[in-house]
Amino acid sequence: QVQLIESGGGLVQAGGSLRLSCASSGRIARDYAMGWFRQAPGKEREFVAVITWSGGSTYYADSVKGRFTISRDNAINTVYLQMNSLKPEDTAVYFCAASRLLIPTSAAGFDYWGQGTQVTVSS
């Protein structure tokens, strides 16, 4: 069974940084594009970032471009989201997801999801 497990969330002040991790089971990490999404209370889940299976290409939502960096280490089946210059509007539950597509940006393009990790940014 495919599993994605996020960690690294927490409470941080505005302007601070957090690094999220997503550990995945086996083959999924090496053959799938990996993405991060987030969902704030009362809002729809929104795309944050995606990285191809090789790590050669990345794509970001405009709202996080220049502040967040997605990366992956296929040797240990882990994807990261480095979040810098955090803002209160970044507060949400963050989910990692895996996709068979090359570089999807829609939730519909992802096949497997983690349970999420809470990120709270105080002003």
Secondary structure as a PSIPRED ss2 file (coil, helix, strand):
# PSIPRED VFORMAT (PSIPRED V4.0)

   1 Q C   1.000  0.000  0.000
   2 V C   1.000  0.000  0.000
   3 Q C   1.000  0.000  0.000
   4 L E   0.000  0.000  1.000
   5 I E   0.000  0.000  1.000
   6 E E   0.000  0.000  1.000
   7 S E   0.000  0.000  1.000
   8 G C   1.000  0.000  0.000
   9 G C   1.000  0.000  0.000
  10 G E   0.000  0.000  1.000
  11 L E   0.000  0.000  1.000
  12 V E   0.000  0.000  1.000
  13 Q E   0.000  0.000  1.000
  14 A C   1.000  0.000  0.000
  15 G C   1.000  0.000  0.000
  16 G C   1.000  0.000  0.000
  17 S C   1.000  0.000  0.000
  18 L E   0.000  0.000  1.000
  19 R E   0.000  0.000  1.000
  20 L E   0.000  0.000  1.000
  21 S E   0.000  0.000  1.000
  22 C E   0.000  0.000  1.000
  23 A E   0.000  0.000  1.000
  24 S E   0.000  0.000  1.000
  25 S C   1.000  0.000  0.000
  26 G C   1.000  0.000  0.000
  27 R C   1.000  0.000  0.000
  28 I H   0.000  1.000  0.000
  29 A H   0.000  1.000  0.000
  30 R H   0.000  1.000  0.000
  31 D H   0.000  1.000  0.000
  32 Y C   1.000  0.000  0.000
  33 A E   0.000  0.000  1.000
  34 M E   0.000  0.000  1.000
  35 G E   0.000  0.000  1.000
  36 W E   0.000  0.000  1.000
  37 F E   0.000  0.000  1.000
  38 R E   0.000  0.000  1.000
  39 Q E   0.000  0.000  1.000
  40 A C   1.000  0.000  0.000
  41 P C   1.000  0.000  0.000
  42 G C   1.000  0.000  0.000
  43 K C   1.000  0.000  0.000
  44 E C   1.000  0.000  0.000
  45 R C   1.000  0.000  0.000
  46 E E   0.000  0.000  1.000
  47 F E   0.000  0.000  1.000
  48 V E   0.000  0.000  1.000
  49 A E   0.000  0.000  1.000
  50 V E   0.000  0.000  1.000
  51 I E   0.000  0.000  1.000
  52 T C   1.000  0.000  0.000
  53 W C   1.000  0.000  0.000
  54 S C   1.000  0.000  0.000
  55 G C   1.000  0.000  0.000
  56 G C   1.000  0.000  0.000
  57 S C   1.000  0.000  0.000
  58 T E   0.000  0.000  1.000
  59 Y E   0.000  0.000  1.000
  60 Y E   0.000  0.000  1.000
  61 A C   1.000  0.000  0.000
  62 D C   1.000  0.000  0.000
  63 S C   1.000  0.000  0.000
  64 V C   1.000  0.000  0.000
  65 K C   1.000  0.000  0.000
  66 G C   1.000  0.000  0.000
  67 R C   1.000  0.000  0.000
  68 F E   0.000  0.000  1.000
  69 T E   0.000  0.000  1.000
  70 I E   0.000  0.000  1.000
  71 S E   0.000  0.000  1.000
  72 R E   0.000  0.000  1.000
  73 D E   0.000  0.000  1.000
  74 N H   0.000  1.000  0.000
  75 A H   0.000  1.000  0.000
  76 I H   0.000  1.000  0.000
  77 N C   1.000  0.000  0.000
  78 T E   0.000  0.000  1.000
  79 V E   0.000  0.000  1.000
  80 Y E   0.000  0.000  1.000
  81 L E   0.000  0.000  1.000
  82 Q E   0.000  0.000  1.000
  83 M E   0.000  0.000  1.000
  84 N C   1.000  0.000  0.000
  85 S C   1.000  0.000  0.000
  86 L C   1.000  0.000  0.000
  87 K C   1.000  0.000  0.000
  88 P H   0.000  1.000  0.000
  89 E H   0.000  1.000  0.000
  90 D H   0.000  1.000  0.000
  91 T C   1.000  0.000  0.000
  92 A E   0.000  0.000  1.000
  93 V E   0.000  0.000  1.000
  94 Y E   0.000  0.000  1.000
  95 F E   0.000  0.000  1.000
  96 C E   0.000  0.000  1.000
  97 A E   0.000  0.000  1.000
  98 A E   0.000  0.000  1.000
  99 S E   0.000  0.000  1.000
 100 R C   1.000  0.000  0.000
 101 L C   1.000  0.000  0.000
 102 L C   1.000  0.000  0.000
 103 I C   1.000  0.000  0.000
 104 P C   1.000  0.000  0.000
 105 T C   1.000  0.000  0.000
 106 S C   1.000  0.000  0.000
 107 A H   0.000  1.000  0.000
 108 A H   0.000  1.000  0.000
 109 G H   0.000  1.000  0.000
 110 F C   1.000  0.000  0.000
 111 D C   1.000  0.000  0.000
 112 Y E   0.000  0.000  1.000
 113 W E   0.000  0.000  1.000
 114 G C   1.000  0.000  0.000
 115 Q C   1.000  0.000  0.000
 116 G C   1.000  0.000  0.000
 117 T E   0.000  0.000  1.000
 118 Q E   0.000  0.000  1.000
 119 V E   0.000  0.000  1.000
 120 T E   0.000  0.000  1.000
 121 V E   0.000  0.000  1.000
 122 S E   0.000  0.000  1.000
 123 S C   1.000  0.000  0.000
